[in-house]
Amino acid sequence: MSADPTQVLAFETDCHIFDGCGFPAPGLHSFLFEPLWGDGDSNVYFNKTMLLALLGSIIIVGFFWAAFRKPKVVPGKLQMVAETGYDFIRRGVVYETIGKKEGEKYVPLVVSLFFFVWMMNLWSVIPLAQFPVTSIIAYPLVLALIVYVLWVSLTFKRHGFVGFFKNVTGYDKSLGAVLPLAMLIEFFSNLLVRPFTHAVRLFANMFAGHTLLLLFTIASWYLLNGVGIAYAGVSFIMTIVMTAFELFIQALQAYVFVLLTCTYIQGALAEHH
């Protein structure tokens, strides 16, 4: 199943209310795109979401390269913006969660994750793109797996096998008789549920947000006929409101993703008592 790559908003432009056609509601087809290159049947292809991910990466790298290639003591506008963003994540997320001494080495990773996730989310409201890359589960899942592998390796490195076992099971002998049950729950929660929820939290918010934007955008056009024009105006206002709200959610979800990342790293480095 695939969608026409030119069908950016996934609806028929000649379909209006009172024209005898049903409302073209958004669905899973709105998240599927024909390959721009390659053969989708052989799983070797390059589609719109891959292009947006590649362009987003180039934009982020280009932005920071341009901002810091010739750093000045008195920063220019571009350097100031880049430093503000970098310092916000370093001090407001990494230092506050992990601590300055332990966290400094993880700042580049966390900053990269934040701006990458934010850029992938922002594609949703950028003209012509109009699609959040993170609404495809594969992208947040890979990012969550990177964090998961880092967390597991750090825990092993810092605490050894026994310490790792105690860390992931929440071992606390003061729990008494309920200790085995508590350890089992913590084990499955940390090793199986954690990477899943880390990915799904980002994916679900972007998927739902894009669906709502599509819904109001399509409705604005669909109602643009006869007396439906009045309702189309209301739907268009809601589209603007939802776009503004989505901008907030996009930044918030990027922040939450890296905040959880730092929380996991901090948990891996913390001494178990």
C-alpha positions, 0 to 999 in steps of 0.5 A: 500500500502506498500513496502518491508522493505528490499527494502531500496532504493526502486528499482530493482537491476537487472534493467539497461538501454538497458535491456528492463525495464523502469527507476524505479523512486522513488515515494511515495512507497519509503516512505512506509515500512512494519511493523517490528512488529505488524499488519499494518491493525490494526494500531498497529505496529512498522516499520522502521521509528519508529525504527530510531526515537527510536534509534535516541532518545537513541543516543542523550540521551546516547551522552549527558549522557556520556558527562556530567555524570562526568563533568570536569572543563577542559573538555575532547573531548566528553564533549567539543563537547557536550558543544559546541553544547549546548552553540551554541543553548543556546547563538546563538538561545535562548539568541539572540531571547528570551533574557538571562533572559526569555530564560534560562528556555527554553534552555533544550527544544530548545536544545532537539528539535534541536538535535532530529530534526538533528538526525532524518534528519541525518538518510538519509545519514547513511548507512543501515538506509538511510531514514530521519524520518522527511520526514514522516509528522507525526513526524514534525507535532507532534513536531510543535504541542508541540511548538504550545501548548507551545506558546498558553499556554504561551500567555494565562499565560502571557497576559490573555484572552484579551491579548491573543486575541490581541496577536494572532490578531495583534490588533492595533487600529492605522490601522483604517478601515482595522483593522478588516480585518488585525485581521482576517488574523492574527487570521487565520495565527497564530492559523491555518497556523502557526503550519502547516507551521512550520511542513511542512517546515521541512517535505517538505525539507526532503521529497524533499532531500531524493527524489533527493538522491534516484533519483541520486542513482537509476540512477547511478545503472540504467545507469550502462550498455553499453555506459550508464556507462559514464552517470552513472559516472556523476549521481554518482558524483551528488549523492555525491554532493547532499549528501554533500548538504543534510548534510548542509540542514539537519543541517539548517532545524534543526536550522530553526525549533528551531529558529522559536520555539524561535520566537514564544516563544518570541512573547508569552512573549512580551508585547503587545502595 
